[in-house]
Amino acid sequence: MTVPDSALDLLSGDAQTFVSKVWASRTHVHRADPDALVPLLSLDAVDTLLTSSAIRTPSIRLAQDGAVLPESAYTRGATLAGKPLTGLVDPRKALALFEGGATIVLQGLHRYWEPITRLVAELELELGHPCQANAYLTPPGAQGFAVHSDSHDVFVFQTAGSKQWEIHGPDGAEELLLEPGLSMYLPTGTPHAARAQDTVSLHVTVGINQLTWRGLVERSVADVLAAVPSDHLPAGYLDHPAGLADELARRLETVAARIRDVDATASVEAEVRRFLTSRSPRLAGGLHDVLAAGTIDDRTRLRRRPGHPCVLIPRGDRIDVLLGDRSIDVPGRLRPSLDEVRLRGELVPADLAQHLDAQSRLVLCRRLVREGLLEVVR
C-alpha cells in the first residue's frame, strides 16, 4: 500500500484551497479513489489487532448507545516472565460485546499500525501541527456515541461499510452518508453523531491538535516571565494599594521592554526545531536497514523515508539536521550533499560524487540510513 504524494490531497482534495478557505470554517467532503483509502485499515487488519496482537487498554475501548463500557467487561490479566500484565483485551469478550451492538474503538492507531503511522507523519509535515488517529468498528445498525463535539479538527474517512452522519451547524443538522472513498473534514467543536447502516462500518478519524498563536507567544516570552523575581508582595499593601500599583506598573514596564526585545525570528526557529525534533520515531523496516547499512555501496538504491523531514540549520561551521524525532550534528561541508538528499526522492551514493569522495559519501549515506532519514530500497 502506498500513500499519494500529498496526504492532505488524499484527505481533502486541493490542498491549497483547503488550507486557505476550508480549515476552521466549515465542513468539507472530498471523494478520493477508494483503493487509496481502504487499504489504510481493512477489516482483516482490525481482526488481527483485536484477536492476535495482545492489544491492551488504553489502545482500545468499547462504547454502546452513548456510553463507554467498563474495561473489566472486555479485558483480562496475564503474566509475562513472572510479571503481571493488565488491560489485555479478551477477544472473546470483545467480540461478544461487538455482536451485541458495541463499537470497538482503536485509539492512538498512528502509534502501532504502519499505514496510518505513515499517513499521520506526512500530514504532520504538511500542516505543521501534531496529528493522531483513531478507528471505529461499529456493527450493523448500531451507534457508539451520542451527539458530541471534539476539541480539535478532524478528518474522517470510511474504509468498510457505510455510516450515516448527523452534522450540526448554525443552520441546523444535515445528514451525510459516508462510504469508502469519501473523506470528511469537521472543524473544532462541530457537533456530530454517526450510525452504521446495513453492514459493519469501519472508519478512521485523524485529529489535528492545533498549535496556537497563544502557545507560540507563551513559549516566546517564557524566559522573560521566568526572570520576574518571585519576591513576596510587601506587607501592608492592603492599606496602601496605590503604592503596590506603582511598583507593579514599574515591573510591567520592565517586562514589556524585554518582550519588545524578543527576537521573533529566533522564536520561530525555536518553534520549528521543537516541532521537528519531538515527533515519535517512525522506523518501519528499520531492522532491515540496520542490517544492510554496513553493506551499502555506490550503487545501493536509497530512498527518503516517508514522513521524515530533513531541515538544515546552519550553526557556525556545523549544521544541525532536524529529523523529526531528534537532530544530528554534522560538519558544514556536508551541506551540498544534504541538499542533494533533500531534493531527491531516491538516490544512490554515487549521485553525491560531485560533492564527496567515495569513502565520505558511503559514510554519510550509511549514517543517514542508521538515523532513519534514508531507507534501503528492497
Wavefront OBJ file of the C-alpha trace (Angstrom):
o trace
v 0.000 0.000 0.000
v 1.278 3.458 -0.878
v 0.108 6.867 0.229
v -0.173 9.560 -2.501
v 2.483 12.253 -2.672
v 0.333 14.527 -0.509
v -1.545 13.121 2.479
v -3.510 16.363 2.619
v -4.514 15.991 -1.029
v -5.697 12.458 -0.313
v -7.977 13.581 2.503
v -9.131 16.994 1.342
v -8.677 17.370 -2.418
v -6.892 20.534 -3.497
v -4.576 21.241 -0.560
v -4.109 24.943 -1.255
v -7.855 25.589 -1.425
v -8.389 23.517 1.679
v -5.844 25.333 3.793
v -6.832 28.836 2.664
v -10.615 28.543 2.572
v -11.853 25.481 4.425
v -9.756 24.888 7.522
v -11.651 26.022 10.628
v -14.527 27.398 8.570
v -16.981 24.687 7.500
v -17.486 21.002 6.873
v -15.782 19.757 3.742
v -16.361 16.490 1.854
v -13.927 15.058 -0.672
v -14.179 11.991 -2.903
v -10.944 10.084 -3.457
v -10.035 6.783 -5.036
v -11.286 4.072 -2.612
v -8.230 1.997 -3.491
v -6.078 4.697 -1.880
v -8.078 4.958 1.353
v -9.439 1.470 2.016
v -6.043 -0.315 2.329
v -5.029 2.069 5.109
v -7.114 -0.019 7.535
v -9.102 -3.061 6.478
v -11.435 -5.344 8.410
v -8.724 -8.003 8.255
v -6.278 -5.578 9.870
v -8.701 -4.827 12.695
v -9.298 -8.562 13.147
v -5.551 -9.101 13.533
v -5.168 -6.249 16.022
v -8.160 -7.395 18.030
v -7.551 -11.135 18.137
v -3.845 -11.769 17.519
v -1.771 -8.833 18.755
v -2.177 -8.798 22.552
v -3.523 -5.253 22.297
v -4.108 -3.548 25.654
v -6.005 -0.613 27.033
v -5.910 2.342 26.531
v -5.220 1.418 22.897
v -8.766 0.077 22.769
v -12.118 0.941 24.308
v -15.718 -0.043 23.677
v -18.836 2.127 23.611
v -22.524 1.443 23.122
v -25.565 3.705 22.907
v -23.609 6.753 24.005
v -21.864 5.147 26.987
v -18.265 3.942 27.322
v -18.211 0.358 28.616
v -16.062 -0.527 31.653
v -12.702 -2.055 30.793
v -13.458 -5.035 33.021
v -16.154 -6.077 30.538
v -13.625 -6.891 27.805
v -10.142 -7.197 29.341
v -8.228 -9.788 31.299
v -4.982 -10.151 33.195
v -1.970 -12.317 32.425
v 1.679 -12.709 33.330
v 4.838 -12.305 31.285
v 8.169 -13.503 32.628
v 6.524 -13.707 36.028
v 5.308 -10.099 35.951
v 1.617 -9.165 35.827
v 0.007 -7.691 32.718
v -3.258 -5.806 32.981
v -5.700 -4.415 30.464
v -5.176 -7.158 27.885
v -8.133 -7.364 25.531
v -10.050 -10.621 25.794
v -11.066 -11.079 22.143
v -13.888 -13.463 23.033
v -15.479 -10.906 25.362
v -14.854 -8.012 22.973
v -16.376 -9.850 20.018
v -19.422 -10.827 22.072
v -19.989 -7.188 23.026
v -19.477 -6.152 19.399
v -22.074 -8.695 18.278
v -24.404 -7.191 20.872
v -24.091 -3.709 19.377
v -20.919 -2.215 20.886
v -18.495 -0.082 18.876
v -14.821 -1.037 19.151
v -12.507 1.981 19.189
v -8.830 1.592 18.343
v -7.123 4.577 19.963
v -3.767 6.068 19.029
v -3.741 3.957 15.877
v -0.883 6.038 14.469
v 1.403 4.524 17.103
v 1.051 0.892 16.071
v -0.430 0.493 12.564
v 2.194 1.373 9.941
v -0.054 2.603 7.068
v -1.752 5.037 9.455
v 1.605 5.913 11.029
v 2.883 6.972 7.618
v -0.273 8.911 6.742
v -0.149 10.835 10.027
v 3.594 11.501 9.699
v 3.151 13.013 6.236
v 0.114 15.008 7.306
v 2.003 16.478 10.262
v 4.751 17.740 7.973
v 2.255 19.278 5.550
v 0.210 21.017 8.250
v 2.869 21.721 10.876
v 0.503 20.502 13.596
v 0.589 17.290 15.678
v -1.912 14.668 14.498
v -3.399 11.489 15.915
v -5.659 8.720 14.603
v -8.443 6.504 15.968
v -10.580 3.884 14.235
v -14.195 2.921 14.936
v -15.633 -0.523 14.172
v -19.432 -0.462 14.511
v -21.832 -3.400 13.977
v -24.751 -3.053 11.536
v -27.358 -0.526 12.602
v -25.511 0.488 15.783
v -24.344 3.841 17.155
v -21.459 4.063 19.564
v -21.614 7.693 20.705
v -24.373 10.254 21.092
v -24.097 13.726 19.546
v -20.815 15.241 20.696
v -18.046 17.575 19.527
v -14.265 17.324 19.523
v -11.720 19.807 20.843
v -9.660 19.543 17.656
v -10.156 19.486 13.885
v -10.938 16.051 12.460
v -10.576 14.266 9.130
v -12.851 11.223 8.753
v -12.651 8.538 6.074
v -14.568 5.299 5.638
v -12.756 2.045 4.816
v -15.585 -0.520 5.092
v -19.377 -0.359 5.008
v -21.191 2.939 5.375
v -22.222 5.277 8.160
v -24.919 7.925 8.312
v -23.539 11.095 9.865
v -25.630 13.741 11.585
v -23.719 17.026 11.495
v -24.969 20.104 13.341
v -24.184 23.611 12.158
v -25.502 27.167 12.516
v -28.376 26.391 10.150
v -29.386 23.125 11.816
v -28.482 19.480 11.291
v -27.524 17.877 7.994
v -27.020 14.226 7.128
v -24.236 12.663 5.118
v -23.714 9.039 4.143
v -20.023 8.262 4.362
v -18.829 5.387 2.163
v -15.371 4.083 1.151
v -13.652 6.713 -0.966
v -15.271 9.646 0.831
v -13.406 11.734 3.364
v -14.845 14.491 5.508
v -13.400 17.383 7.465
v -15.035 18.641 10.683
v -13.759 21.872 12.270
v -13.172 22.018 16.016
v -16.385 21.977 18.015
v -18.689 20.671 15.262
v -21.456 18.595 16.945
v -21.900 15.231 15.252
v -23.035 11.629 15.641
v -22.956 8.627 13.314
v -24.803 5.325 12.882
v -23.742 2.260 10.890
v -26.105 1.169 8.129
v -26.962 -2.352 6.953
v -23.414 -3.710 7.165
v -20.474 -3.406 9.526
v -18.854 0.043 9.436
v -15.184 0.883 9.817
v -13.948 4.458 9.703
v -10.799 6.297 10.725
v -10.585 9.749 12.290
v -7.421 11.817 12.077
v -7.387 14.526 14.728
v -5.341 17.705 14.277
v -4.103 19.024 17.610
v -3.646 22.609 16.547
v -0.696 24.649 17.692
v -1.971 28.146 18.515
v -0.745 31.723 18.454
v -1.282 31.843 22.228
v 1.004 28.866 22.708
v 3.682 30.346 20.449
v 3.538 33.697 22.247
v 3.703 31.991 25.646
v 6.752 29.972 24.609
v 8.377 33.076 23.113
v 8.096 35.123 26.332
v 8.586 32.258 28.791
v 12.169 33.296 29.608
v 11.100 36.907 30.152
v 8.385 35.893 32.612
v 10.684 33.409 34.333
v 13.089 36.288 35.044
v 10.470 38.190 37.074
v 11.565 37.938 40.738
v 9.395 35.769 42.968
v 9.769 38.115 45.960
v 6.826 38.367 48.323
v 4.418 41.265 47.977
v 5.149 43.853 50.687
v 3.312 43.629 53.968
v 0.630 46.281 54.398
v -0.271 46.597 50.690
v -3.951 46.109 51.564
v -3.888 49.527 53.251
v -1.757 51.142 50.539
v -2.817 49.635 47.174
v -1.637 52.703 45.247
v 1.965 52.015 46.192
v 1.599 48.402 45.047
v 0.084 49.575 41.775
v 3.032 51.917 41.159
v 5.508 49.107 41.762
v 3.528 46.722 39.553
v 3.497 49.309 36.760
v 7.275 49.603 37.014
v 7.735 45.847 36.814
v 5.292 45.535 33.929
v 7.201 48.186 32.026
v 10.396 46.197 32.563
v 8.676 43.059 31.250
v 7.253 44.985 28.282
v 10.677 46.327 27.383
v 12.175 42.843 27.478
v 9.313 41.464 25.409
v 9.949 44.155 22.797
v 13.494 42.845 22.575
v 12.396 39.248 21.927
v 13.745 38.098 18.585
v 10.697 36.885 16.651
v 12.844 35.130 14.060
v 14.720 33.235 16.741
v 11.443 32.302 18.444
v 10.061 30.883 15.208
v 13.285 28.979 14.579
v 12.996 27.519 18.082
v 9.373 26.551 17.379
v 10.364 24.792 14.162
v 13.181 22.992 15.962
v 10.859 21.968 18.804
v 8.289 20.507 16.418
v 10.778 18.786 14.131
v 12.672 17.093 16.965
v 9.723 15.942 19.106
v 7.753 13.628 16.791
v 7.544 9.930 17.623
v 10.188 7.705 15.974
v 8.715 6.137 12.818
v 11.109 3.497 11.566
v 9.147 0.793 9.761
v 11.688 -1.504 8.125
v 14.422 -0.156 10.377
v 15.709 -3.605 11.306
v 16.402 -4.444 7.657
v 18.045 -1.053 7.180
v 20.387 -1.504 10.146
v 21.354 -4.957 8.889
v 22.002 -3.612 5.383
v 23.760 -0.361 6.361
v 27.223 -1.877 6.527
v 26.967 -3.306 3.006
v 25.830 -0.114 1.251
v 27.954 0.639 -1.788
v 27.907 3.265 -4.532
v 25.059 1.544 -6.428
v 22.748 0.746 -3.488
v 19.369 2.372 -4.059
v 18.272 4.552 -1.154
v 15.015 6.372 -0.566
v 13.908 9.206 1.694
v 11.801 7.671 4.435
v 8.211 8.971 4.064
v 7.088 11.460 6.671
v 10.624 12.288 7.819
v 11.830 15.885 7.495
v 15.346 16.924 6.603
v 15.675 20.534 7.729
v 19.162 22.022 7.799
v 20.017 24.656 10.413
v 23.476 26.280 9.987
v 25.424 26.711 13.238
v 28.818 28.211 12.562
v 30.903 25.611 10.741
v 28.415 22.903 11.723
v 24.870 22.007 10.649
v 22.008 20.722 12.741
v 19.859 18.299 10.736
v 16.301 18.096 12.096
v 14.967 14.585 11.517
v 11.564 14.681 13.199
v 12.259 12.830 16.431
v 15.649 14.447 17.076
v 18.530 16.321 15.433
v 22.025 15.315 14.443
v 25.138 17.465 14.217
v 27.301 17.254 11.074
v 30.138 19.284 9.530
v 29.088 22.254 7.404
v 30.997 20.887 4.389
v 28.224 18.281 4.012
v 25.650 20.933 3.130
v 25.712 20.354 -0.671
v 25.338 16.596 -0.213
v 22.490 17.011 2.275
v 20.743 19.415 -0.096
v 21.030 16.720 -2.761
v 19.464 14.184 -0.402
v 16.649 16.607 0.437
v 15.789 17.216 -3.212
v 15.789 13.596 -4.350
v 13.134 11.016 -3.597
v 15.586 8.240 -4.429
v 19.324 8.196 -4.975
v 22.433 6.057 -4.934
v 25.582 7.183 -3.089
v 27.279 7.726 -6.464
v 24.842 10.618 -7.045
v 26.858 12.553 -4.437
v 30.149 12.117 -6.299
v 30.406 15.806 -7.230
v 30.326 16.717 -3.529
v 32.141 13.903 -1.688
v 34.817 11.309 -2.344
v 33.827 7.641 -2.448
v 34.556 6.855 1.195
v 32.948 10.027 2.561
v 29.702 9.597 0.655
v 29.366 5.992 1.811
v 29.955 7.056 5.421
v 27.282 9.760 5.090
v 24.704 7.510 3.430
v 25.246 4.719 5.932
v 24.772 7.161 8.776
v 21.587 8.613 7.267
v 20.222 5.075 6.940
v 21.051 4.314 10.575
v 19.496 7.630 11.626
v 16.280 6.745 9.777
v 16.273 9.532 7.193
v 17.022 7.132 4.340
v 15.893 3.557 3.823
v 17.386 0.871 1.621
v 15.157 0.092 -1.348
v 14.356 -3.612 -1.238
l 1 2 3 4 5 6 7 8 9 10 11 12 13 14 15 16 17 18 19 20 21 22 23 24 25 26 27 28 29 30 31 32 33 34 35 36 37 38 39 40 41 42 43 44 45 46 47 48 49 50 51 52 53 54 55 56 57 58 59 60 61 62 63 64 65 66 67 68 69 70 71 72 73 74 75 76 77 78 79 80 81 82 83 84 85 86 87 88 89 90 91 92 93 94 95 96 97 98 99 100 101 102 103 104 105 106 107 108 109 110 111 112 113 114 115 116 117 118 119 120 121 122 123 124 125 126 127 128 129 130 131 132 133 134 135 136 137 138 139 140 141 142 143 144 145 146 147 148 149 150 151 152 153 154 155 156 157 158 159 160 161 162 163 164 165 166 167 168 169 170 171 172 173 174 175 176 177 178 179 180 181 182 183 184 185 186 187 188 189 190 191 192 193 194 195 196 197 198 199 200 201 202 203 204 205 206 207 208 209 210 211 212 213 214 215 216 217 218 219 220 221 222 223 224 225 226 227 228 229 230 231 232 233 234 235 236 237 238 239 240 241 242 243 244 245 246 247 248 249 250 251 252 253 254 255 256 257 258 259 260 261 262 263 264 265 266 267 268 269 270 271 272 273 274 275 276 277 278 279 280 281 282 283 284 285 286 287 288 289 290 291 292 293 294 295 296 297 298 299 300 301 302 303 304 305 306 307 308 309 310 311 312 313 314 315 316 317 318 319 320 321 322 323 324 325 326 327 328 329 330 331 332 333 334 335 336 337 338 339 340 341 342 343 344 345 346 347 348 349 350 351 352 353 354 355 356 357 358 359 360 361 362 363 364 365 366 367 368 369 370 371 372 373 374 375 376 377 378
